[in-house]
Amino acid sequence: MTDFQSMKNLSKAIDFAKRNLLAGNKIILVCCQNGEDIIICVSLAIVTLLFDDNGCFDCVHSFMKRDIARLEMTKRLVYIHLQICSKCTAI
């Protein structure tokens, strides 16, 4: 799947994550077959749309109340990085 195809399916990935989080699943694994950078785009979209600034699932509510700018994206990338690092050190 190309990056363009992946981006066309981004809304499906977000809907999938939202449904699973609403169903009570606490972990969603985002991966791809060839390790392309599109994984970060999908992860960032999920974290930005579905979680508040404290990392709590809020089902799009806080997203509707703010403007998304470069600083917001940077904060979300740092959050993802910290979550990954905390999982790696726990192993």
PyMOL Python script that loads the backbone (N, CA, C, O; Angstrom):
from pymol import cmd

cmd.read_pdbstr("""\
ATOM      1  N   MET A   1       0.841  -1.173   0.000  1.00  0.00           N
ATOM      2  CA  MET A   1       0.000   0.000   0.000  1.00  0.00           C
ATOM      3  C   MET A   1       0.894   1.246   0.000  1.00  0.00           C
ATOM      4  O   MET A   1       1.843   1.331   0.779  1.00  0.00           O
ATOM      5  N   THR A   2       0.596   2.184  -0.850  1.00  0.00           N
ATOM      6  CA  THR A   2       1.397   3.408  -0.923  1.00  0.00           C
ATOM      7  C   THR A   2       0.989   4.373   0.180  1.00  0.00           C
ATOM      8  O   THR A   2      -0.052   4.207   0.816  1.00  0.00           O
ATOM      9  N   ASP A   3       1.831   5.388   0.398  1.00  0.00           N
ATOM     10  CA  ASP A   3       1.503   6.404   1.393  1.00  0.00           C
ATOM     11  C   ASP A   3       0.181   7.079   1.067  1.00  0.00           C
ATOM     12  O   ASP A   3      -0.614   7.365   1.963  1.00  0.00           O
ATOM     13  N   PHE A   4      -0.057   7.337  -0.229  1.00  0.00           N
ATOM     14  CA  PHE A   4      -1.297   7.987  -0.633  1.00  0.00           C
ATOM     15  C   PHE A   4      -2.497   7.116  -0.292  1.00  0.00           C
ATOM     16  O   PHE A   4      -3.504   7.619   0.206  1.00  0.00           O
ATOM     17  N   GLN A   5      -2.404   5.815  -0.555  1.00  0.00           N
ATOM     18  CA  GLN A   5      -3.492   4.911  -0.219  1.00  0.00           C
ATOM     19  C   GLN A   5      -3.712   4.867   1.287  1.00  0.00           C
ATOM     20  O   GLN A   5      -4.849   4.819   1.755  1.00  0.00           O
ATOM     21  N   SER A   6      -2.628   4.884   2.035  1.00  0.00           N
ATOM     22  CA  SER A   6      -2.732   4.869   3.492  1.00  0.00           C
ATOM     23  C   SER A   6      -3.437   6.119   3.995  1.00  0.00           C
ATOM     24  O   SER A   6      -4.284   6.037   4.885  1.00  0.00           O
ATOM     25  N   MET A   7      -3.097   7.270   3.435  1.00  0.00           N
ATOM     26  CA  MET A   7      -3.717   8.510   3.863  1.00  0.00           C
ATOM     27  C   MET A   7      -5.199   8.540   3.497  1.00  0.00           C
ATOM     28  O   MET A   7      -6.002   9.123   4.226  1.00  0.00           O
ATOM     29  N   LYS A   8      -5.571   7.917   2.376  1.00  0.00           N
ATOM     30  CA  LYS A   8      -6.981   7.832   2.007  1.00  0.00           C
ATOM     31  C   LYS A   8      -7.749   7.002   3.031  1.00  0.00           C
ATOM     32  O   LYS A   8      -8.939   7.228   3.250  1.00  0.00           O
ATOM     33  N   ASN A   9      -7.076   6.051   3.654  1.00  0.00           N
ATOM     34  CA  ASN A   9      -7.716   5.173   4.622  1.00  0.00           C
ATOM     35  C   ASN A   9      -7.527   5.638   6.062  1.00  0.00           C
ATOM     36  O   ASN A   9      -7.867   4.912   6.996  1.00  0.00           O
ATOM     37  N   LEU A  10      -6.995   6.826   6.248  1.00  0.00           N
ATOM     38  CA  LEU A  10      -6.734   7.332   7.586  1.00  0.00           C
ATOM     39  C   LEU A  10      -8.006   7.418   8.422  1.00  0.00           C
ATOM     40  O   LEU A  10      -7.993   7.074   9.604  1.00  0.00           O
ATOM     41  N   SER A  11      -9.090   7.866   7.829  1.00  0.00           N
ATOM     42  CA  SER A  11     -10.340   7.973   8.594  1.00  0.00           C
ATOM     43  C   SER A  11     -10.822   6.597   9.053  1.00  0.00           C
ATOM     44  O   SER A  11     -11.409   6.478  10.128  1.00  0.00           O
ATOM     45  N   LYS A  12     -10.581   5.566   8.258  1.00  0.00           N
ATOM     46  CA  LYS A  12     -10.949   4.207   8.667  1.00  0.00           C
ATOM     47  C   LYS A  12     -10.104   3.754   9.856  1.00  0.00           C
ATOM     48  O   LYS A  12     -10.607   3.096  10.766  1.00  0.00           O
ATOM     49  N   ALA A  13      -8.825   4.107   9.845  1.00  0.00           N
ATOM     50  CA  ALA A  13      -7.940   3.742  10.956  1.00  0.00           C
ATOM     51  C   ALA A  13      -8.372   4.460  12.229  1.00  0.00           C
ATOM     52  O   ALA A  13      -8.367   3.865  13.307  1.00  0.00           O
ATOM     53  N   ILE A  14      -8.742   5.720  12.117  1.00  0.00           N
ATOM     54  CA  ILE A  14      -9.187   6.483  13.281  1.00  0.00           C
ATOM     55  C   ILE A  14     -10.508   5.927  13.808  1.00  0.00           C
ATOM     56  O   ILE A  14     -10.686   5.790  15.018  1.00  0.00           O
ATOM     57  N   ASP A  15     -11.424   5.609  12.909  1.00  0.00           N
ATOM     58  CA  ASP A  15     -12.697   5.002  13.331  1.00  0.00           C
ATOM     59  C   ASP A  15     -12.471   3.660  14.022  1.00  0.00           C
ATOM     60  O   ASP A  15     -13.123   3.358  15.021  1.00  0.00           O
ATOM     61  N   PHE A  16     -11.549   2.856  13.495  1.00  0.00           N
ATOM     62  CA  PHE A  16     -11.215   1.566  14.101  1.00  0.00           C
ATOM     63  C   PHE A  16     -10.687   1.777  15.522  1.00  0.00           C
ATOM     64  O   PHE A  16     -11.105   1.092  16.455  1.00  0.00           O
ATOM     65  N   ALA A  17      -9.773   2.724  15.675  1.00  0.00           N
ATOM     66  CA  ALA A  17      -9.201   3.011  16.999  1.00  0.00           C
ATOM     67  C   ALA A  17     -10.294   3.496  17.951  1.00  0.00           C
ATOM     68  O   ALA A  17     -10.357   3.061  19.101  1.00  0.00           O
ATOM     69  N   LYS A  18     -11.141   4.385  17.478  1.00  0.00           N
ATOM     70  CA  LYS A  18     -12.212   4.933  18.307  1.00  0.00           C
ATOM     71  C   LYS A  18     -13.162   3.835  18.770  1.00  0.00           C
ATOM     72  O   LYS A  18     -13.512   3.775  19.949  1.00  0.00           O
ATOM     73  N   ARG A  19     -13.578   2.972  17.860  1.00  0.00           N
ATOM     74  CA  ARG A  19     -14.482   1.865  18.221  1.00  0.00           C
ATOM     75  C   ARG A  19     -13.851   0.955  19.270  1.00  0.00           C
ATOM     76  O   ARG A  19     -14.508   0.562  20.234  1.00  0.00           O
ATOM     77  N   ASN A  20     -12.574   0.622  19.079  1.00  0.00           N
ATOM     78  CA  ASN A  20     -11.901  -0.274  20.015  1.00  0.00           C
ATOM     79  C   ASN A  20     -11.687   0.379  21.376  1.00  0.00           C
ATOM     80  O   ASN A  20     -11.815  -0.287  22.403  1.00  0.00           O
ATOM     81  N   LEU A  21     -11.370   1.653  21.400  1.00  0.00           N
ATOM     82  CA  LEU A  21     -11.202   2.355  22.671  1.00  0.00           C
ATOM     83  C   LEU A  21     -12.538   2.486  23.396  1.00  0.00           C
ATOM     84  O   LEU A  21     -12.599   2.332  24.616  1.00  0.00           O
ATOM     85  N   LEU A  22     -13.593   2.766  22.663  1.00  0.00           N
ATOM     86  CA  LEU A  22     -14.926   2.835  23.271  1.00  0.00           C
ATOM     87  C   LEU A  22     -15.360   1.475  23.816  1.00  0.00           C
ATOM     88  O   LEU A  22     -16.096   1.401  24.800  1.00  0.00           O
ATOM     89  N   ALA A  23     -14.906   0.408  23.178  1.00  0.00           N
ATOM     90  CA  ALA A  23     -15.244  -0.947  23.622  1.00  0.00           C
ATOM     91  C   ALA A  23     -14.435  -1.375  24.849  1.00  0.00           C
ATOM     92  O   ALA A  23     -14.660  -2.450  25.404  1.00  0.00           O
ATOM     93  N   GLY A  24     -13.493  -0.526  25.268  1.00  0.00           N
ATOM     94  CA  GLY A  24     -12.727  -0.822  26.465  1.00  0.00           C
ATOM     95  C   GLY A  24     -11.336  -1.368  26.224  1.00  0.00           C
ATOM     96  O   GLY A  24     -10.608  -1.643  27.178  1.00  0.00           O
ATOM     97  N   ASN A  25     -10.951  -1.531  24.966  1.00  0.00           N
ATOM     98  CA  ASN A  25      -9.586  -1.984  24.681  1.00  0.00           C
ATOM     99  C   ASN A  25      -8.616  -0.865  25.031  1.00  0.00           C
ATOM    100  O   ASN A  25      -8.823   0.282  24.636  1.00  0.00           O
ATOM    101  N   LYS A  26      -7.571  -1.187  25.761  1.00  0.00           N
ATOM    102  CA  LYS A  26      -6.631  -0.166  26.224  1.00  0.00           C
ATOM    103  C   LYS A  26      -5.393  -0.066  25.359  1.00  0.00           C
ATOM    104  O   LYS A  26      -4.643   0.904  25.475  1.00  0.00           O
ATOM    105  N   ILE A  27      -5.157  -1.033  24.501  1.00  0.00           N
ATOM    106  CA  ILE A  27      -3.960  -1.030  23.658  1.00  0.00           C
ATOM    107  C   ILE A  27      -4.374  -1.209  22.204  1.00  0.00           C
ATOM    108  O   ILE A  27      -5.159  -2.097  21.870  1.00  0.00           O
ATOM    109  N   ILE A  28      -3.835  -0.352  21.351  1.00  0.00           N
ATOM    110  CA  ILE A  28      -4.027  -0.471  19.911  1.00  0.00           C
ATOM    111  C   ILE A  28      -2.641  -0.500  19.288  1.00  0.00           C
ATOM    112  O   ILE A  28      -1.833   0.398  19.523  1.00  0.00           O
ATOM    113  N   LEU A  29      -2.369  -1.504  18.515  1.00  0.00           N
ATOM    114  CA  LEU A  29      -1.076  -1.636  17.860  1.00  0.00           C
ATOM    115  C   LEU A  29      -1.180  -1.079  16.445  1.00  0.00           C
ATOM    116  O   LEU A  29      -2.018  -1.517  15.657  1.00  0.00           O
ATOM    117  N   VAL A  30      -0.331  -0.120  16.131  1.00  0.00           N
ATOM    118  CA  VAL A  30      -0.284   0.465  14.791  1.00  0.00           C
ATOM    119  C   VAL A  30       1.010  -0.003  14.151  1.00  0.00           C
ATOM    120  O   VAL A  30       2.099   0.300  14.638  1.00  0.00           O
ATOM    121  N   CYS A  31       0.887  -0.740  13.061  1.00  0.00           N
ATOM    122  CA  CYS A  31       2.089  -1.260  12.397  1.00  0.00           C
ATOM    123  C   CYS A  31       1.838  -1.348  10.895  1.00  0.00           C
ATOM    124  O   CYS A  31       0.706  -1.218  10.430  1.00  0.00           O
ATOM    125  N   CYS A  32       2.912  -1.572  10.153  1.00  0.00           N
ATOM    126  CA  CYS A  32       2.784  -1.796   8.714  1.00  0.00           C
ATOM    127  C   CYS A  32       3.760  -2.892   8.312  1.00  0.00           C
ATOM    128  O   CYS A  32       4.667  -3.248   9.065  1.00  0.00           O
ATOM    129  N   GLN A  33       3.559  -3.410   7.126  1.00  0.00           N
ATOM    130  CA  GLN A  33       4.350  -4.551   6.658  1.00  0.00           C
ATOM    131  C   GLN A  33       5.800  -4.197   6.348  1.00  0.00           C
ATOM    132  O   GLN A  33       6.686  -5.040   6.490  1.00  0.00           O
ATOM    133  N   ASN A  34       6.052  -2.956   5.925  1.00  0.00           N
ATOM    134  CA  ASN A  34       7.411  -2.636   5.489  1.00  0.00           C
ATOM    135  C   ASN A  34       8.089  -1.532   6.307  1.00  0.00           C
ATOM    136  O   ASN A  34       9.146  -1.044   5.909  1.00  0.00           O
ATOM    137  N   GLY A  35       7.510  -1.132   7.430  1.00  0.00           N
ATOM    138  CA  GLY A  35       8.150  -0.172   8.314  1.00  0.00           C
ATOM    139  C   GLY A  35       8.229   1.245   7.788  1.00  0.00           C
ATOM    140  O   GLY A  35       9.157   1.975   8.138  1.00  0.00           O
ATOM    141  N   GLU A  36       7.291   1.652   6.965  1.00  0.00           N
ATOM    142  CA  GLU A  36       7.294   3.006   6.429  1.00  0.00           C
ATOM    143  C   GLU A  36       6.913   4.023   7.494  1.00  0.00           C
ATOM    144  O   GLU A  36       6.335   3.673   8.523  1.00  0.00           O
ATOM    145  N   ASP A  37       7.237   5.267   7.241  1.00  0.00           N
ATOM    146  CA  ASP A  37       6.961   6.341   8.187  1.00  0.00           C
ATOM    147  C   ASP A  37       5.478   6.645   8.348  1.00  0.00           C
ATOM    148  O   ASP A  37       5.107   7.414   9.234  1.00  0.00           O
ATOM    149  N   ILE A  38       4.631   6.069   7.526  1.00  0.00           N
ATOM    150  CA  ILE A  38       3.192   6.345   7.599  1.00  0.00           C
ATOM    151  C   ILE A  38       2.620   5.914   8.942  1.00  0.00           C
ATOM    152  O   ILE A  38       1.568   6.406   9.349  1.00  0.00           O
ATOM    153  N   ILE A  39       3.292   5.005   9.633  1.00  0.00           N
ATOM    154  CA  ILE A  39       2.840   4.556  10.952  1.00  0.00           C
ATOM    155  C   ILE A  39       2.786   5.749  11.910  1.00  0.00           C
ATOM    156  O   ILE A  39       1.850   5.875  12.699  1.00  0.00           O
ATOM    157  N   ILE A  40       3.776   6.606  11.839  1.00  0.00           N
ATOM    158  CA  ILE A  40       3.804   7.778  12.704  1.00  0.00           C
ATOM    159  C   ILE A  40       2.641   8.706  12.389  1.00  0.00           C
ATOM    160  O   ILE A  40       2.029   9.260  13.303  1.00  0.00           O
ATOM    161  N   CYS A  41       2.326   8.882  11.112  1.00  0.00           N
ATOM    162  CA  CYS A  41       1.195   9.730  10.726  1.00  0.00           C
ATOM    163  C   CYS A  41      -0.110   9.194  11.285  1.00  0.00           C
ATOM    164  O   CYS A  41      -0.921   9.956  11.812  1.00  0.00           O
ATOM    165  N   VAL A  42      -0.317   7.897  11.175  1.00  0.00           N
ATOM    166  CA  VAL A  42      -1.543   7.277  11.676  1.00  0.00           C
ATOM    167  C   VAL A  42      -1.590   7.389  13.199  1.00  0.00           C
ATOM    168  O   VAL A  42      -2.623   7.750  13.762  1.00  0.00           O
ATOM    169  N   SER A  43      -0.489   7.085  13.861  1.00  0.00           N
ATOM    170  CA  SER A  43      -0.437   7.175  15.324  1.00  0.00           C
ATOM    171  C   SER A  43      -0.686   8.598  15.803  1.00  0.00           C
ATOM    172  O   SER A  43      -1.430   8.820  16.758  1.00  0.00           O
ATOM    173  N   LEU A  44      -0.065   9.550  15.142  1.00  0.00           N
ATOM    174  CA  LEU A  44      -0.227  10.949  15.508  1.00  0.00           C
ATOM    175  C   LEU A  44      -1.673  11.405  15.315  1.00  0.00           C
ATOM    176  O   LEU A  44      -2.208  12.135  16.149  1.00  0.00           O
ATOM    177  N   ALA A  45      -2.294  10.987  14.242  1.00  0.00           N
ATOM    178  CA  ALA A  45      -3.693  11.344  14.001  1.00  0.00           C
ATOM    179  C   ALA A  45      -4.591  10.766  15.096  1.00  0.00           C
ATOM    180  O   ALA A  45      -5.483  11.458  15.587  1.00  0.00           O
ATOM    181  N   ILE A  46      -4.368   9.519  15.480  1.00  0.00           N
ATOM    182  CA  ILE A  46      -5.167   8.893  16.536  1.00  0.00           C
ATOM    183  C   ILE A  46      -4.973   9.616  17.864  1.00  0.00           C
ATOM    184  O   ILE A  46      -5.944   9.945  18.544  1.00  0.00           O
ATOM    185  N   VAL A  47      -3.723   9.861  18.228  1.00  0.00           N
ATOM    186  CA  VAL A  47      -3.440  10.531  19.502  1.00  0.00           C
ATOM    187  C   VAL A  47      -3.994  11.950  19.505  1.00  0.00           C
ATOM    188  O   VAL A  47      -4.525  12.398  20.521  1.00  0.00           O
ATOM    189  N   THR A  48      -3.881  12.659  18.398  1.00  0.00           N
ATOM    190  CA  THR A  48      -4.344  14.043  18.327  1.00  0.00           C
ATOM    191  C   THR A  48      -5.863  14.129  18.360  1.00  0.00           C
ATOM    192  O   THR A  48      -6.424  14.988  19.041  1.00  0.00           O
ATOM    193  N   LEU A  49      -6.521  13.254  17.636  1.00  0.00           N
ATOM    194  CA  LEU A  49      -7.976  13.331  17.539  1.00  0.00           C
ATOM    195  C   LEU A  49      -8.705  12.747  18.741  1.00  0.00           C
ATOM    196  O   LEU A  49      -9.742  13.266  19.153  1.00  0.00           O
ATOM    197  N   LEU A  50      -8.172  11.679  19.298  1.00  0.00           N
ATOM    198  CA  LEU A  50      -8.942  10.932  20.290  1.00  0.00           C
ATOM    199  C   LEU A  50      -8.506  11.116  21.734  1.00  0.00           C
ATOM    200  O   LEU A  50      -9.174  10.626  22.645  1.00  0.00           O
ATOM    201  N   PHE A  51      -7.386  11.821  21.963  1.00  0.00           N
ATOM    202  CA  PHE A  51      -6.894  11.978  23.327  1.00  0.00           C
ATOM    203  C   PHE A  51      -6.716  13.446  23.669  1.00  0.00           C
ATOM    204  O   PHE A  51      -6.421  14.269  22.802  1.00  0.00           O
ATOM    205  N   ASP A  52      -6.901  13.767  24.963  1.00  0.00           N
ATOM    206  CA  ASP A  52      -6.709  15.153  25.400  1.00  0.00           C
ATOM    207  C   ASP A  52      -5.235  15.424  25.683  1.00  0.00           C
ATOM    208  O   ASP A  52      -4.383  14.569  25.439  1.00  0.00           O
ATOM    209  N   ASP A  53      -4.938  16.604  26.194  1.00  0.00           N
ATOM    210  CA  ASP A  53      -3.545  16.995  26.446  1.00  0.00           C
ATOM    211  C   ASP A  53      -2.872  16.175  27.537  1.00  0.00           C
ATOM    212  O   ASP A  53      -1.646  16.168  27.639  1.00  0.00           O
ATOM    213  N   ASN A  54      -3.658  15.490  28.348  1.00  0.00           N
ATOM    214  CA  ASN A  54      -3.104  14.658  29.414  1.00  0.00           C
ATOM    215  C   ASN A  54      -2.963  13.197  28.994  1.00  0.00           C
ATOM    216  O   ASN A  54      -2.565  12.353  29.797  1.00  0.00           O
ATOM    217  N   GLY A  55      -3.286  12.901  27.741  1.00  0.00           N
ATOM    218  CA  GLY A  55      -3.168  11.539  27.254  1.00  0.00           C
ATOM    219  C   GLY A  55      -4.359  10.664  27.597  1.00  0.00           C
ATOM    220  O   GLY A  55      -4.273   9.439  27.505  1.00  0.00           O
ATOM    221  N   CYS A  56      -5.470  11.275  27.992  1.00  0.00           N
ATOM    222  CA  CYS A  56      -6.681  10.524  28.338  1.00  0.00           C
ATOM    223  C   CYS A  56      -7.620  10.465  27.135  1.00  0.00           C
ATOM    224  O   CYS A  56      -7.832  11.468  26.454  1.00  0.00           O
ATOM    225  N   PHE A  57      -8.170   9.300  26.884  1.00  0.00           N
ATOM    226  CA  PHE A  57      -9.117   9.122  25.786  1.00  0.00           C
ATOM    227  C   PHE A  57     -10.335  10.003  26.033  1.00  0.00           C
ATOM    228  O   PHE A  57     -10.956   9.925  27.094  1.00  0.00           O
ATOM    229  N   ASP A  58     -10.678  10.838  25.062  1.00  0.00           N
ATOM    230  CA  ASP A  58     -11.846  11.706  25.225  1.00  0.00           C
ATOM    231  C   ASP A  58     -12.750  11.716  23.995  1.00  0.00           C
ATOM    232  O   ASP A  58     -13.677  12.521  23.906  1.00  0.00           O
ATOM    233  N   CYS A  59     -12.482  10.833  23.063  1.00  0.00           N
ATOM    234  CA  CYS A  59     -13.391  10.612  21.930  1.00  0.00           C
ATOM    235  C   CYS A  59     -13.668  11.879  21.123  1.00  0.00           C
ATOM    236  O   CYS A  59     -14.827  12.164  20.820  1.00  0.00           O
ATOM    237  N   VAL A  60     -12.658  12.629  20.775  1.00  0.00           N
ATOM    238  CA  VAL A  60     -12.704  13.788  19.886  1.00  0.00           C
ATOM    239  C   VAL A  60     -13.145  15.085  20.575  1.00  0.00           C
ATOM    240  O   VAL A  60     -13.081  16.140  19.944  1.00  0.00           O
ATOM    241  N   HIS A  61     -13.583  15.059  21.823  1.00  0.00           N
ATOM    242  CA  HIS A  61     -14.119  16.267  22.452  1.00  0.00           C
ATOM    243  C   HIS A  61     -13.097  17.397  22.562  1.00  0.00           C
ATOM    244  O   HIS A  61     -13.402  18.528  22.184  1.00  0.00           O
ATOM    245  N   SER A  62     -11.909  17.127  23.064  1.00  0.00           N
ATOM    246  CA  SER A  62     -10.928  18.211  23.213  1.00  0.00           C
ATOM    247  C   SER A  62     -10.397  18.677  21.861  1.00  0.00           C
ATOM    248  O   SER A  62     -10.025  19.840  21.706  1.00  0.00           O
ATOM    249  N   PHE A  63     -10.362  17.772  20.881  1.00  0.00           N
ATOM    250  CA  PHE A  63      -9.897  18.148  19.539  1.00  0.00           C
ATOM    251  C   PHE A  63     -10.791  19.228  18.945  1.00  0.00           C
ATOM    252  O   PHE A  63     -10.298  20.139  18.279  1.00  0.00           O
ATOM    253  N   MET A  64     -12.078  19.142  19.172  1.00  0.00           N
ATOM    254  CA  MET A  64     -13.021  20.104  18.610  1.00  0.00           C
ATOM    255  C   MET A  64     -12.872  21.490  19.236  1.00  0.00           C
ATOM    256  O   MET A  64     -13.354  22.474  18.675  1.00  0.00           O
ATOM    257  N   LYS A  65     -12.208  21.576  20.393  1.00  0.00           N
ATOM    258  CA  LYS A  65     -12.092  22.843  21.111  1.00  0.00           C
ATOM    259  C   LYS A  65     -10.774  23.559  20.857  1.00  0.00           C
ATOM    260  O   LYS A  65     -10.544  24.614  21.449  1.00  0.00           O
ATOM    261  N   ARG A  66      -9.894  23.036  20.003  1.00  0.00           N
ATOM    262  CA  ARG A  66      -8.594  23.677  19.835  1.00  0.00           C
ATOM    263  C   ARG A  66      -8.177  23.717  18.367  1.00  0.00           C
ATOM    264  O   ARG A  66      -8.659  22.947  17.536  1.00  0.00           O
ATOM    265  N   ASP A  67      -7.275  24.630  18.085  1.00  0.00           N
ATOM    266  CA  ASP A  67      -6.668  24.705  16.765  1.00  0.00           C
ATOM    267  C   ASP A  67      -5.429  23.821  16.781  1.00  0.00           C
ATOM    268  O   ASP A  67      -4.679  23.809  17.757  1.00  0.00           O
ATOM    269  N   ILE A  68      -5.221  23.094  15.713  1.00  0.00           N
ATOM    270  CA  ILE A  68      -4.051  22.233  15.618  1.00  0.00           C
ATOM    271  C   ILE A  68      -2.986  22.973  14.817  1.00  0.00           C
ATOM    272  O   ILE A  68      -3.184  23.305  13.648  1.00  0.00           O
ATOM    273  N   ALA A  69      -1.866  23.222  15.461  1.00  0.00           N
ATOM    274  CA  ALA A  69      -0.746  23.911  14.830  1.00  0.00           C
ATOM    275  C   ALA A  69       0.505  23.058  15.004  1.00  0.00           C
ATOM    276  O   ALA A  69       0.462  21.975  15.589  1.00  0.00           O
ATOM    277  N   ARG A  70       1.605  23.559  14.492  1.00  0.00           N
ATOM    278  CA  ARG A  70       2.875  22.825  14.549  1.00  0.00           C
ATOM    279  C   ARG A  70       3.270  22.483  15.992  1.00  0.00           C
ATOM    280  O   ARG A  70       3.760  21.384  16.251  1.00  0.00           O
ATOM    281  N   LEU A  71       3.063  23.404  16.922  1.00  0.00           N
ATOM    282  CA  LEU A  71       3.405  23.156  18.316  1.00  0.00           C
ATOM    283  C   LEU A  71       2.593  21.998  18.885  1.00  0.00           C
ATOM    284  O   LEU A  71       3.118  21.169  19.629  1.00  0.00           O
ATOM    285  N   GLU A  72       1.320  21.947  18.536  1.00  0.00           N
ATOM    286  CA  GLU A  72       0.459  20.850  18.996  1.00  0.00           C
ATOM    287  C   GLU A  72       0.972  19.510  18.466  1.00  0.00           C
ATOM    288  O   GLU A  72       1.020  18.530  19.209  1.00  0.00           O
ATOM    289  N   MET A  73       1.350  19.461  17.209  1.00  0.00           N
ATOM    290  CA  MET A  73       1.879  18.233  16.626  1.00  0.00           C
ATOM    291  C   MET A  73       3.189  17.825  17.305  1.00  0.00           C
ATOM    292  O   MET A  73       3.422  16.640  17.547  1.00  0.00           O
ATOM    293  N   THR A  74       4.032  18.796  17.610  1.00  0.00           N
ATOM    294  CA  THR A  74       5.293  18.510  18.297  1.00  0.00           C
ATOM    295  C   THR A  74       5.018  17.908  19.671  1.00  0.00           C
ATOM    296  O   THR A  74       5.661  16.933  20.059  1.00  0.00           O
ATOM    297  N   LYS A  75       4.064  18.483  20.412  1.00  0.00           N
ATOM    298  CA  LYS A  75       3.706  17.953  21.731  1.00  0.00           C
ATOM    299  C   LYS A  75       3.217  16.515  21.624  1.00  0.00           C
ATOM    300  O   LYS A  75       3.556  15.678  22.460  1.00  0.00           O
ATOM    301  N   ARG A  76       2.429  16.229  20.610  1.00  0.00           N
ATOM    302  CA  ARG A  76       1.886  14.871  20.443  1.00  0.00           C
ATOM    303  C   ARG A  76       2.996  13.882  20.076  1.00  0.00           C
ATOM    304  O   ARG A  76       2.995  12.749  20.557  1.00  0.00           O
ATOM    305  N   LEU A  77       3.934  14.296  19.238  1.00  0.00           N
ATOM    306  CA  LEU A  77       5.060  13.423  18.894  1.00  0.00           C
ATOM    307  C   LEU A  77       5.916  13.125  20.124  1.00  0.00           C
ATOM    308  O   LEU A  77       6.384  12.000  20.296  1.00  0.00           O
ATOM    309  N   VAL A  78       6.121  14.124  20.974  1.00  0.00           N
ATOM    310  CA  VAL A  78       6.870  13.904  22.216  1.00  0.00           C
ATOM    311  C   VAL A  78       6.111  12.920  23.092  1.00  0.00           C
ATOM    312  O   VAL A  78       6.721  12.042  23.702  1.00  0.00           O
ATOM    313  N   TYR A  79       4.802  13.050  23.165  1.00  0.00           N
ATOM    314  CA  TYR A  79       3.983  12.131  23.964  1.00  0.00           C
ATOM    315  C   TYR A  79       4.134  10.696  23.452  1.00  0.00           C
ATOM    316  O   TYR A  79       4.319   9.770  24.242  1.00  0.00           O
ATOM    317  N   ILE A  80       4.054  10.514  22.134  1.00  0.00           N
ATOM    318  CA  ILE A  80       4.212   9.178  21.554  1.00  0.00           C
ATOM    319  C   ILE A  80       5.603   8.635  21.883  1.00  0.00           C
ATOM    320  O   ILE A  80       5.741   7.477  22.277  1.00  0.00           O
ATOM    321  N   HIS A  81       6.623   9.461  21.723  1.00  0.00           N
ATOM    322  CA  HIS A  81       7.998   9.037  22.003  1.00  0.00           C
ATOM    323  C   HIS A  81       8.151   8.608  23.460  1.00  0.00           C
ATOM    324  O   HIS A  81       8.757   7.576  23.748  1.00  0.00           O
ATOM    325  N   LEU A  82       7.610   9.392  24.365  1.00  0.00           N
ATOM    326  CA  LEU A  82       7.717   9.060  25.790  1.00  0.00           C
ATOM    327  C   LEU A  82       6.990   7.767  26.119  1.00  0.00           C
ATOM    328  O   LEU A  82       7.462   6.978  26.938  1.00  0.00           O
ATOM    329  N   GLN A  83       5.842   7.544  25.484  1.00  0.00           N
ATOM    330  CA  GLN A  83       5.103   6.306  25.720  1.00  0.00           C
ATOM    331  C   GLN A  83       5.883   5.099  25.219  1.00  0.00           C
ATOM    332  O   GLN A  83       5.928   4.063  25.883  1.00  0.00           O
ATOM    333  N   ILE A  84       6.495   5.232  24.050  1.00  0.00           N
ATOM    334  CA  ILE A  84       7.277   4.141  23.495  1.00  0.00           C
ATOM    335  C   ILE A  84       8.497   3.866  24.382  1.00  0.00           C
ATOM    336  O   ILE A  84       8.811   2.712  24.672  1.00  0.00           O
ATOM    337  N   CYS A  85       9.171   4.919  24.804  1.00  0.00           N
ATOM    338  CA  CYS A  85      10.359   4.766  25.650  1.00  0.00           C
ATOM    339  C   CYS A  85      10.013   4.134  26.987  1.00  0.00           C
ATOM    340  O   CYS A  85      10.773   3.311  27.497  1.00  0.00           O
ATOM    341  N   SER A  86       8.874   4.507  27.564  1.00  0.00           N
ATOM    342  CA  SER A  86       8.496   3.931  28.858  1.00  0.00           C
ATOM    343  C   SER A  86       8.163   2.453  28.722  1.00  0.00           C
ATOM    344  O   SER A  86       8.387   1.680  29.654  1.00  0.00           O
ATOM    345  N   LYS A  87       7.630   2.049  27.573  1.00  0.00           N
ATOM    346  CA  LYS A  87       7.342   0.631  27.336  1.00  0.00           C
ATOM    347  C   LYS A  87       8.631  -0.147  27.138  1.00  0.00           C
ATOM    348  O   LYS A  87       8.757  -1.278  27.609  1.00  0.00           O
ATOM    349  N   CYS A  88       9.593   0.456  26.441  1.00  0.00           N
ATOM    350  CA  CYS A  88      10.865  -0.226  26.169  1.00  0.00           C
ATOM    351  C   CYS A  88      11.679  -0.445  27.450  1.00  0.00           C
ATOM    352  O   CYS A  88      12.310  -1.489  27.615  1.00  0.00           O
ATOM    353  N   THR A  89      11.665   0.526  28.342  1.00  0.00           N
ATOM    354  CA  THR A  89      12.444   0.375  29.582  1.00  0.00           C
ATOM    355  C   THR A  89      11.773  -0.581  30.553  1.00  0.00           C
ATOM    356  O   THR A  89      12.418  -1.110  31.458  1.00  0.00           O
ATOM    357  N   ALA A  90      10.469  -0.806  30.364  1.00  0.00           N
ATOM    358  CA  ALA A  90       9.744  -1.716  31.260  1.00  0.00           C
ATOM    359  C   ALA A  90      10.002  -3.179  30.891  1.00  0.00           C
ATOM    360  O   ALA A  90       9.749  -4.074  31.697  1.00  0.00           O
ATOM    361  N   ILE A  91      10.500  -3.424  29.687  1.00  0.00           N
ATOM    362  CA  ILE A  91      10.711  -4.803  29.224  1.00  0.00           C
ATOM    363  C   ILE A  91      11.998  -5.355  29.783  1.00  0.00           C
ATOM    364  O   ILE A  91      12.349  -6.502  29.507  1.00  0.00           O
TER     365      ILE A  91
END
""", "prot")
cmd.dss("prot")
cmd.show_as("cartoon", "prot")
cmd.util.cbc("prot")
cmd.orient("prot")
